[in-house]
Amino acid sequence: MASLFSRRSAAVFAAALCITQLVLAQSPAPLAPASAPAPAVAPSGSLIAQPMAPEQFAACVQQLGDLTGSAGRPLAREDFLRIATAARYDDRVRQSLLVQAGEPTFWWDELAATTDDDRVRDGQRILASNLATLQRIEAQFGIPKGIVVAIYGIETNFGPSQGRIPVLDSTLTLACLRPCPPERATACISRERAYAAVRLLRDRKVRAENWQGSWAGAFGRTQFVPDSFEQLGVDFDGDGVADIVNSEADSWATTANHLRTRGGWLPGVPVYMEVTIPKEQQAAFAATGKSIRLPAQARKLSEWVAMGWTGFAADGQPAPLQAAGDPEVYPFLPVGLPGPAFLVSRNFNTIYRYNNSERYVMEVALLATRIAGGPGFFTPWPTDDPGLTRAQVRELQAWLQQRGHSLVQPDGVMGRHTRDAIAAERAAKGLTPERRAGQRTMQLLMQP
Ligand SMILES: [Ca+2]
């Protein structure tokens, strides 16, 4: 878990990991073709409306110390305070929560960046050069090596984008910005995450120096939040320590352990199958601005075939749907019709438990498909302005820099400063006021 927002890859996802319940609830669900973005606002009175004052944060840490008796795993108040009082409030966490809440993003933009040709090629290289280790992990945990490598690619771009916020700071900041109501009977996720971070330091399960991760508290090569790592960390390279920061083998095995333990994997069954829905059944899937995911309608693949649903051959021609063992599958349409339509399996749900985001699941699954030499989606997204690869984003960012947008860095990530600059350039060219650029608008903007 991962994490919910690991940020994701750093940036693109800003989140991705497993912050799952906590943060994912704020994940935007954009679907309609680009519209004017909602401003990033928080309800007045919300803890994320303003930076937290240092004394307020210090008081919060003390309160968390008083609640260690509720921790899911034992944690003494004095141990907590000894370690946690070194934490500092980090406002990047709050700002990321605001971005999550406010900036609309689109399937076609994120998939274009997260599954671009560079990432496919990098994934194929990692797979080829670590084949024996990945095969042993697949044999032990039952998780396809392509899925593990794809998660590695989406979470941290195969290692480098592990995040730069101290995990102790991010988890305690989140616990204070997102406190659980006192009457809450179930475990408080934000608090448990902070307690787990403290226990990992107490028990020396992580190196205290430079223990950094995403704003959501996810760390390591496959971005686990502390509570998930505490429960699921695996030492696979045999040095006696589960180390997902420095060891690829440990990271991959820990990821596979999460998928097996928290979801389970149906061997030989695809995560998704792209489909064509018979005309007379399409009305039920008309676009509403939200994704359509219908797990309650799961039925045997053969029953969908009997209803006239068809798939695609590798060349894009219609082909019968088939999968080993006639698994149960259900409809998933990211943006409704028109747009790509899928039947997804229990393996979709397993990746979803790793990172509670439909878009994340499809990024991982599509990247795994393409790393294995398979096709992208055949049905076009409902946009006349398809998304940019990271190489194209870097090209656009370099141009924006030349235009005087000095805050823009050519990092391939569509961050806030880049979106600000795009909005300004669109306005200058008389284009509609959106905070994005696709293939078509990039050309328009960069025309002399
Ligand atoms: Ca190890």
Boltz pocket constraint, residues with backbone or C-beta under 6 A from the ligand:
constraints:
  - pocket:
      binder: B
      contacts: [[A, 234], [A, 235], [A, 236], [A, 237], [A, 238], [A, 239], [A, 240], [A, 241], [A, 242], [A, 243], [A, 247], [A, 250]]
      max_distance: 6.0
